[in-house]
Amino acid sequence: MTSACLSLRSPASSPFPSAAGVGSCVRWAQPLPPKLFRSALPPAAMPAVPRRLLLPAAAGIWDFLSGGASGAAAASLAVRRGMQLFKQGDVAGSVAEFDRAIELDPRQKAYLWQRGLSLYYLDRFEEGAEQFRLDVAANPNDTEESIWCFLCEAQLYGVEEARKRFLEVGLDGRPVMRAAYAMFKDGGDPEKLASNFSSSSDGELFYASLYAGLYHESQKNADSAKSHIVAACKSRYGSRSGDYMASLALVHCQCRNWTLEGQES
Protein backbone atom coordinates (compact mmCIF):
# COMPACT_ATOMS: atom_id res chain seq x y z
CA MET A 1 0.00 0.00 0.00
CA THR A 2 1.21 3.51 -0.76
CA SER A 3 1.42 6.29 1.78
CA ALA A 4 -1.84 7.86 0.53
CA CYS A 5 -4.69 8.17 2.97
CA LEU A 6 -7.30 5.41 2.63
CA SER A 7 -10.76 5.21 4.18
CA LEU A 8 -12.35 1.82 4.73
CA ARG A 9 -15.48 3.20 3.07
CA SER A 10 -13.86 5.16 0.27
CA PRO A 11 -16.06 8.09 -0.82
CA ALA A 12 -14.81 7.45 -4.32
CA SER A 13 -16.98 4.42 -4.93
CA SER A 14 -18.78 6.56 -7.52
CA PRO A 15 -17.36 6.38 -11.04
CA PHE A 16 -17.09 10.16 -11.16
CA PRO A 17 -14.97 12.80 -9.44
CA SER A 18 -16.35 12.42 -5.95
CA ALA A 19 -16.07 13.27 -2.34
CA ALA A 20 -12.57 11.96 -1.77
CA GLY A 21 -11.70 15.28 -0.22
CA VAL A 22 -14.49 15.23 2.34
CA GLY A 23 -13.34 14.51 5.87
CA SER A 24 -9.88 13.97 7.23
CA CYS A 25 -7.36 11.33 6.25
CA VAL A 26 -8.04 7.85 7.60
CA ARG A 27 -5.61 5.06 8.31
CA TRP A 28 -6.09 1.65 9.86
CA ALA A 29 -3.62 0.51 12.47
CA GLN A 30 -3.49 -2.63 10.36
CA PRO A 31 -4.32 -1.59 6.77
CA LEU A 32 -7.17 -3.47 5.17
CA PRO A 33 -7.63 -3.94 1.41
CA PRO A 34 -10.12 -1.71 -0.41
CA LYS A 35 -13.23 -3.06 -2.08
CA LEU A 36 -12.50 -4.65 -5.44
CA PHE A 37 -14.26 -4.28 -8.73
CA ARG A 38 -16.31 -7.37 -9.47
CA SER A 39 -14.98 -9.78 -12.07
CA ALA A 40 -15.99 -13.20 -13.26
CA LEU A 41 -12.89 -14.69 -11.68
CA PRO A 42 -13.07 -16.46 -8.30
CA PRO A 43 -11.93 -14.34 -5.31
CA ALA A 44 -8.44 -15.84 -5.18
CA ALA A 45 -7.82 -14.97 -8.81
CA MET A 46 -9.24 -11.46 -8.79
CA PRO A 47 -6.76 -8.68 -9.54
CA ALA A 48 -6.18 -6.36 -6.59
CA VAL A 49 -7.36 -3.21 -8.37
CA PRO A 50 -9.65 -0.86 -6.40
CA ARG A 51 -12.95 0.16 -7.98
CA ARG A 52 -12.01 3.79 -7.41
CA LEU A 53 -9.16 3.39 -9.90
CA LEU A 54 -11.12 1.51 -12.56
CA LEU A 55 -14.43 3.32 -12.55
CA PRO A 56 -13.24 6.94 -12.88
CA ALA A 57 -11.26 5.90 -15.95
CA ALA A 58 -14.34 4.30 -17.48
CA ALA A 59 -16.40 7.38 -16.69
CA GLY A 60 -13.75 9.61 -18.24
CA ILE A 61 -13.96 7.67 -21.50
CA TRP A 62 -17.74 7.97 -21.46
CA ASP A 63 -17.57 11.69 -20.83
CA PHE A 64 -15.12 12.13 -23.68
CA LEU A 65 -17.46 10.30 -26.05
CA SER A 66 -20.68 11.89 -24.83
CA GLY A 67 -19.51 15.38 -23.95
CA GLY A 68 -20.98 14.96 -20.48
CA ALA A 69 -18.02 15.96 -18.35
CA SER A 70 -19.62 19.20 -17.14
CA GLY A 71 -22.71 17.32 -15.92
CA ALA A 72 -20.57 14.77 -14.12
CA ALA A 73 -18.51 17.52 -12.47
CA ALA A 74 -21.64 19.34 -11.25
CA ALA A 75 -23.08 16.06 -10.01
CA SER A 76 -19.85 15.36 -8.16
CA LEU A 77 -20.13 18.68 -6.37
CA ALA A 78 -23.68 17.80 -5.36
CA VAL A 79 -22.46 14.47 -3.96
CA ARG A 80 -19.79 16.25 -1.93
CA ARG A 81 -22.35 18.70 -0.58
CA GLY A 82 -24.67 15.83 0.28
CA MET A 83 -21.94 13.99 2.16
CA GLN A 84 -21.00 17.10 4.09
CA LEU A 85 -24.62 17.79 5.03
CA PHE A 86 -25.01 14.21 6.24
CA LYS A 87 -21.89 14.49 8.38
CA GLN A 88 -23.38 17.68 9.86
CA GLY A 89 -26.58 15.83 10.74
CA ASP A 90 -28.77 17.29 7.97
CA VAL A 91 -30.00 13.99 6.60
CA ALA A 92 -32.90 15.41 4.58
CA GLY A 93 -30.60 18.01 3.05
CA SER A 94 -28.13 15.30 2.07
CA VAL A 95 -30.82 13.37 0.17
CA ALA A 96 -31.82 16.54 -1.68
CA GLU A 97 -28.22 16.95 -2.86
CA PHE A 98 -27.84 13.29 -3.80
CA ASP A 99 -31.08 13.48 -5.80
CA ARG A 100 -29.77 16.61 -7.50
CA ALA A 101 -26.62 14.71 -8.45
CA ILE A 102 -28.76 12.04 -10.11
CA GLU A 103 -30.73 14.69 -11.99
CA LEU A 104 -27.48 16.19 -13.27
CA ASP A 105 -25.97 12.85 -14.21
CA PRO A 106 -28.24 9.76 -13.96
CA ARG A 107 -25.21 7.44 -14.07
CA GLN A 108 -24.52 8.46 -10.47
CA LYS A 109 -27.51 6.56 -9.08
CA ALA A 110 -26.06 3.06 -9.27
CA TYR A 111 -23.11 4.12 -7.10
CA LEU A 112 -24.70 6.42 -4.50
CA TRP A 113 -24.50 4.19 -1.44
CA GLN A 114 -24.37 7.43 0.57
CA ARG A 115 -27.92 8.18 -0.57
CA GLY A 116 -29.09 4.77 0.62
CA LEU A 117 -27.68 5.42 4.08
CA SER A 118 -29.45 8.76 4.28
CA LEU A 119 -32.74 7.21 3.15
CA TYR A 120 -32.47 4.66 5.97
CA TYR A 121 -32.35 7.44 8.56
CA LEU A 122 -35.38 9.13 7.01
CA ASP A 123 -37.31 5.84 7.37
CA ARG A 124 -37.62 5.67 3.58
CA PHE A 125 -36.77 2.00 3.68
CA GLU A 126 -38.21 0.91 0.34
CA GLU A 127 -36.22 3.56 -1.52
CA GLY A 128 -33.15 2.73 0.54
CA ALA A 129 -33.40 -0.96 -0.32
CA GLU A 130 -33.75 -0.07 -3.99
CA GLN A 131 -30.63 2.09 -3.81
CA PHE A 132 -28.57 -0.65 -2.18
CA ARG A 133 -29.79 -3.24 -4.67
CA LEU A 134 -28.68 -0.99 -7.51
CA ASP A 135 -25.29 -0.59 -5.87
CA VAL A 136 -24.82 -4.33 -5.40
CA ALA A 137 -25.87 -4.93 -9.01
CA ALA A 138 -23.08 -2.55 -10.07
CA ASN A 139 -20.59 -4.07 -7.65
CA PRO A 140 -21.51 -7.61 -6.53
CA ASN A 141 -18.61 -7.60 -4.05
CA ASP A 142 -20.19 -4.87 -1.93
CA THR A 143 -20.64 -6.50 1.46
CA GLU A 144 -21.83 -3.44 3.33
CA GLU A 145 -24.53 -2.53 0.81
CA SER A 146 -25.85 -6.07 1.03
CA ILE A 147 -26.13 -5.65 4.79
CA TRP A 148 -27.76 -2.24 4.50
CA CYS A 149 -30.30 -3.60 2.04
CA PHE A 150 -31.13 -6.24 4.66
CA LEU A 151 -31.46 -3.53 7.33
CA CYS A 152 -33.95 -1.60 5.18
CA GLU A 153 -35.96 -4.69 4.28
CA ALA A 154 -35.99 -5.95 7.87
CA GLN A 155 -37.88 -2.77 8.73
CA LEU A 156 -40.29 -3.36 5.84
CA TYR A 157 -40.88 -7.10 5.98
CA GLY A 158 -39.35 -8.41 9.18
CA VAL A 159 -36.06 -10.20 9.72
CA GLU A 160 -37.02 -13.61 8.37
CA GLU A 161 -38.39 -12.30 5.08
CA ALA A 162 -35.46 -9.90 4.70
CA ARG A 163 -33.08 -12.81 5.14
CA LYS A 164 -34.85 -14.72 2.35
CA ARG A 165 -34.24 -11.71 0.11
CA PHE A 166 -30.62 -11.31 1.23
CA LEU A 167 -28.20 -10.19 -1.48
CA GLU A 168 -25.27 -12.56 -1.75
CA VAL A 169 -21.94 -10.95 -2.65
CA GLY A 170 -18.34 -12.00 -3.21
CA LEU A 171 -15.75 -12.63 -0.52
CA ASP A 172 -14.78 -9.49 1.39
CA GLY A 173 -11.07 -9.11 2.18
CA ARG A 174 -11.82 -7.65 5.62
CA PRO A 175 -12.24 -10.25 8.39
CA VAL A 176 -14.61 -8.06 10.40
CA MET A 177 -16.92 -7.57 7.42
CA ARG A 178 -16.83 -11.25 6.50
CA ALA A 179 -17.97 -12.05 10.03
CA ALA A 180 -20.65 -9.33 9.98
CA TYR A 181 -21.91 -10.50 6.58
CA ALA A 182 -22.25 -14.09 7.80
CA MET A 183 -24.11 -12.92 10.90
CA PHE A 184 -26.66 -10.87 8.97
CA LYS A 185 -27.08 -13.48 6.24
CA ASP A 186 -27.46 -16.59 8.38
CA GLY A 187 -28.21 -15.26 11.84
CA GLY A 188 -25.74 -15.11 14.68
CA ASP A 189 -24.68 -13.49 17.91
CA PRO A 190 -23.76 -9.80 17.70
CA GLU A 191 -22.14 -10.00 21.12
CA LYS A 192 -19.77 -12.61 19.74
CA LEU A 193 -18.95 -10.37 16.78
CA ALA A 194 -18.05 -7.50 19.10
CA SER A 195 -16.09 -9.77 21.43
CA ASN A 196 -14.11 -11.46 18.65
CA PHE A 197 -12.72 -8.10 17.46
CA SER A 198 -12.40 -6.40 20.84
CA SER A 199 -8.60 -6.73 20.74
CA SER A 200 -8.20 -6.07 17.02
CA SER A 201 -7.18 -2.87 15.25
CA ASP A 202 -9.06 0.34 15.99
CA GLY A 203 -10.91 0.13 12.70
CA GLU A 204 -12.00 -3.48 13.16
CA LEU A 205 -13.17 -2.75 16.69
CA PHE A 206 -15.24 0.18 15.44
CA TYR A 207 -16.86 -1.79 12.62
CA ALA A 208 -17.60 -4.77 14.86
CA SER A 209 -19.31 -2.47 17.36
CA LEU A 210 -21.23 -0.61 14.67
CA TYR A 211 -22.57 -3.71 12.96
CA ALA A 212 -23.30 -5.48 16.23
CA GLY A 213 -25.47 -2.49 17.13
CA LEU A 214 -27.16 -2.42 13.73
CA TYR A 215 -27.93 -6.13 14.02
CA HIS A 216 -29.54 -5.52 17.40
CA GLU A 217 -31.59 -2.70 15.86
CA SER A 218 -32.87 -5.05 13.16
CA GLN A 219 -34.00 -7.33 15.99
CA LYS A 220 -35.75 -4.42 17.78
CA ASN A 221 -33.30 -4.61 20.69
CA ALA A 222 -32.94 -0.85 21.21
CA ASP A 223 -30.93 -0.93 24.43
CA SER A 224 -28.32 -3.32 23.05
CA ALA A 225 -28.18 -1.39 19.79
CA LYS A 226 -27.54 1.81 21.73
CA SER A 227 -24.78 0.23 23.81
CA HIS A 228 -22.78 -0.92 20.79
CA ILE A 229 -23.28 2.08 18.51
CA VAL A 230 -22.50 4.59 21.24
CA ALA A 231 -19.37 2.53 21.99
CA ALA A 232 -18.46 2.73 18.29
CA CYS A 233 -18.82 6.53 18.40
CA LYS A 234 -16.70 6.78 21.54
CA SER A 235 -13.99 4.48 20.25
CA ARG A 236 -10.67 5.92 19.11
CA TYR A 237 -11.47 5.18 15.46
CA GLY A 238 -15.02 6.48 15.74
CA SER A 239 -13.93 9.78 17.27
CA ARG A 240 -10.73 10.44 15.32
CA SER A 241 -10.71 8.70 11.95
CA GLY A 242 -12.84 11.00 9.78
CA ASP A 243 -14.35 7.90 8.13
CA TYR A 244 -17.81 8.53 6.65
CA MET A 245 -19.10 5.56 8.63
CA ALA A 246 -17.81 7.11 11.84
CA SER A 247 -19.99 10.11 10.98
CA LEU A 248 -22.85 7.71 10.31
CA ALA A 249 -22.54 6.26 13.80
CA LEU A 250 -22.91 9.78 15.23
CA VAL A 251 -25.87 10.52 12.96
CA HIS A 252 -27.45 7.26 14.11
CA CYS A 253 -27.21 8.39 17.72
CA GLN A 254 -28.61 11.83 16.86
CA CYS A 255 -31.57 10.32 15.01
CA ARG A 256 -32.30 8.03 17.98
CA ASN A 257 -31.79 10.84 20.53
CA TRP A 258 -28.98 8.92 22.22
CA THR A 259 -26.30 10.81 24.12
CA LEU A 260 -22.66 9.79 24.31
CA GLU A 261 -22.28 10.60 27.98
CA GLY A 262 -21.19 7.97 30.44
CA GLN A 263 -19.64 5.68 27.83
CA GLU A 264 -16.06 4.50 27.93
CA SER A 265 -13.79 4.78 24.89
N, C-alpha and C positions, 0 to 999 in steps of 0.2 A: 504494500500500500504506500502511496506517496504521502507527502507531508500535508496535503490539502485537507481542509476540514471536511468531515463527513458526518451527516446526520443519519441515524438509523432509518428514519422515515424521510428520505430525501424529498424536499419540495419539488425537485425537478423530475418527478415522475410524469409530468406532462410532456408531450413531444414538442413543446414550444418554449421560447425563452420564458422562464418562470420565476418562482419566488425564491430562488437559491440564495438571494441576498437577505431574505427576511430572517430575523433572529440572529443570535450569536453563533459562533463556531462551536461544533459539537464533536467530542471525541469520546470513544469508549476506552475504558481502562484496558480492556482486551478487545481490539478492533474486531468487528464482525463484518462479514461480507455483505455488500449491497444486494438488493433484489436483482435478479437476472431477467433478461428478456427471454420470453418463452421460446423454445425451439422444439422440434420433433424428436430431438435426441433424448435419451434417458438422462436423469440428473447427473450421473457420474461423467457423462460425455459432453455435457453442456459447456460451451466456452464461457469463461469468467469475464463477460463483458456487461457492464451495468446498462440497464435500460436508458439511463439518462445520457449515455454516450451515443447509443444507437438511434433513439427516437428523434432527438433534435436534428440529427443529420438527415433523417428521412423527411422531417417536416421542412427543412431548408430546401431540399430538392423539390418538394411539392410547391412551396412558395415561389421558387424560381420559375416553375412551369406555369403556375396559375396566376402569378402576380399578386398573391395574397399576403405578402409579408407585412404590410401595414396593418391589416386586420389582425394578424397573429400577434403583432407587437402590442396593439391596443388591448387585445384580449389578455395578454400576459400581464399588463399593468393592472387590469381588473382583478386578475387572480391574486396578484401581490396585495392589492388593497383588501380583497376579501380575506386573505390569510391574516393580515394585520388586524383587521376588525375583529376576527374571531379571537385572536390572541388577547385583544383588549376586552373581550367579553360581549361584544356586539354580534351575537350569532345571527340575528335577522339581517343585519347590515351585511354580514359576510355572504349570506345566500344571495342577496340582491346583486352583489358584485360578481359572484360566480355565475349567476344567471346572465348578467351583462356580458361576461366573457364568452359564454356560449352563443349569445346573440351576435357578437362580433366575429366569432370564428367557431362554427358548430363542431369542428373537429376536436375542440377542447373537451367536450362532454364525456367522452369515453375514458378520460384520464383524470377527471376532477374528483378524486377520492376526498379531497378537502370539503367539497360540497356535500358529499354523503354524510360526513361527520357532522356538519352543521345541521343538516336536515334531521339527524337523529335527535339533536338537542332541542329542536323545535317540535318534536313529536310528529314529524311528517315521515312516518316509518315506511309507508308504501313507496314514496318517492326516494327515500334513502336506500331501500332495498334495490330499487331499480338502478340507482346510480352505482351501487357496489357490484351489481351483476354486470353492468356495462364494463366496469373497470376490470373485473375478473375475465370477461370475454376478451378484452384487449391484452391482458397479461395473466394467463392461467397459472402463474406462479405466485400470485399475490395472496399470501396467507392472511394478512390482516384484513383485507377487504372481504375475504370469505367469512371471517369471523364477524365483521361488522354487518354483513348481510344477515347472518344468523341473528345478531342482536336486534336488528330491525324487525325481522320476521317473527322472532320470539314474542315481541310486543304485539304483533298483529294476530298471530295464529296460535301462540303457545309454544313451549319448548319442544314438545314431541313432534309437532308438525313442522316446526322450523328445522329440526334435525333431519327430517325426511327430505327437506328441500336443500340440505346443506351443499354448498358449492365445493367440490373437491378440487384441490390445486396441487401443483408440483411440490417437491421436497424443498423446504426452506433451509437455508444454510445456518440459521440461528437456532441453537438448541432451545432457548426459551420459547421461541415462537413455534417450534415443532411440538413442544410439550403443550403449549396453549391450544394449538390447532387440534391436537388429539383430544384434549379435554372437551372442547366445544363440540367437536364432531361426534364423539362417541360417549360423552358423559365422563365425569371424573370428579376429583376432589380438588377444589381451588386452594384449599389449605395446604395440600401436598405440593401444588405448583409453587406457591409462595415459599414454602419451607425448603424445597429442593434447590432454589436459587438464592436463598438468604445469605449465603456466603460467596456468591459469585460476584462478577464485576458490577459496578454501579448501574450500568445500563441494564443488565439482565435482571438485577434486583428490582429496578423500577418497573420494567415491563412485566415481570412476574406479578408484582403487586397490582399493577393496573388491570391486567387481564383476569386476575383472581377476583378483583372487585367487580369487574364487568360481568363475569360469570355469575357471581352472587346476585347482581342486579337482574339478570335474565331469569333467575329463579325467585325473584321477588323477596330476596333476603336483604332488606335495606340496611340494617345495622352492620352486617358483615361487609356489604359493598362499601359502606362509608369507611369502615376501619381500614380496608386495603387501599382504597383510592386516596384517602387522606394521607396514608403512609407513603404512597407513591409521590404525592405532592411534596411531602416533607423530606423525602430522601435527598441525598446529595445530588443525584442525577436530575431528579424532578425539579429541584430548586435552582440548579446552576447550569444545566446543559444548554438551554435554548432550543431544545428539540420541540418541534410542533406538537408532538404527543405529550410532552410535559405541560405545554400550554393547555392541551385538551383536558388533562387531569384537573387543572385548576378550573377550567370552564365547567367541567362536570360538577365540581363541588359548588360553584356559584349557582348553577342551575338547580341544584338540589338543596340550596341554602345550608350547606355544611360549612362549618368554620374549621380552620386548621389549628386552633388553639388546643393545647394539652396533648399534642401528639409528638412522639419522639422521632428524631431523624433516623 
